[in-house]
């Protein structure tokens, strides 16, 4: 059931229809920040869109979630929930970092460093963030979920999305949280199996860990407290635009999107789940595989089930020795010379059955249990 946020007259009539006296309803409500949540979970309402309150258990709301989620899937889009502070940007109140208008005109600060009015704060956007949002928006419906207050979050979104094309009203702030110390995908009216979270803090997502991609904190300014971590401003540098955190995360998101919608992936679209993909991506993370003598000349290796499985397990794949240093050689059999060369390269010869076993169990099996045959 949906209610306008500021239409108090509708609360009385709506709850009368539900058989709940208005006084009883008021007695059962309590405020969390700027939101109102019922103590009785049967009447719990959470803010999920601009000027709307919804009951997550209401049939109409559930139907709306299904319809919107299916619409996204039909357009080959998933859902991406982004944190603000230390994920997409960094803000400080320290007066030593406050810049004059003239300083902000310097080329190195163009479109990335802002003085936040009316507060005495400076905000630095993470390098590559504009490109990240532009490319991610072609694959995902973008949402913000922050523990910052609404007025602050609105200002940050202005910096990130000045044309208002990425987030629209999909911004969840401290006022909307049931628990000010916890974030939840329950506030995002989409199927959880389609939602990915990018955040620098895993502890605030107590019940949605399987949807989370944890990122390194972005610390451009020095914190007030003493720390052994030197900030980028102290080092007079910044994250790299091509090899930094956001470019790396974007490539991972592209892979997840490709695996989710790939028609050759196991199971139909209705059975796909980003949580399963994320779990698999951790199995062989850090492994670099080359394939030898596996695929016939007529087959594109990157379209094969074996290659797709390896990528979904988090491995980087190649067909030749250009990928260096590689960690594994996937092959049916090897000569004595090839075995000796693998030892010199500090790589492991392994049978393709190893990939199948790792994929099916979603865990890494010992390579020694899947040795290749020796050629005469």
Secondary structure, DSSP 4 states (H G I P E B T S, - for coil): -EEETT-HHHHHHHHHHTT--HHHHHHTEEEETTEEEESSGGG-EEEEETTEEEETT-HHHHHHHHHHHHHHHHTT-EEEEE--BTTTEEEE--GGGPPPHHHHTSGGGTTTEEEETTTTEEEEEPTTHHHHHHHHTTTEEEEEE-SS-HHHHHHHHHHH-TTS-S-TT-EE-GGG-SSTT---GGGS-S-GGGEEEEES-STT-TT-GGGEEE------SPPSS--SSPPTTTTT----TTTSHHHHHHHHHHHHHHHHH-TTSSS-GGG--HHHHHHHHTTTTT-EEEE-S-S-TTS-GGGSHHHHHHHHTT-EEESSTTS-S--EEE-SEE-HHHHHHHHHTT-EEE-THHHHHHHHHTSPPPGGGGPPEEP-
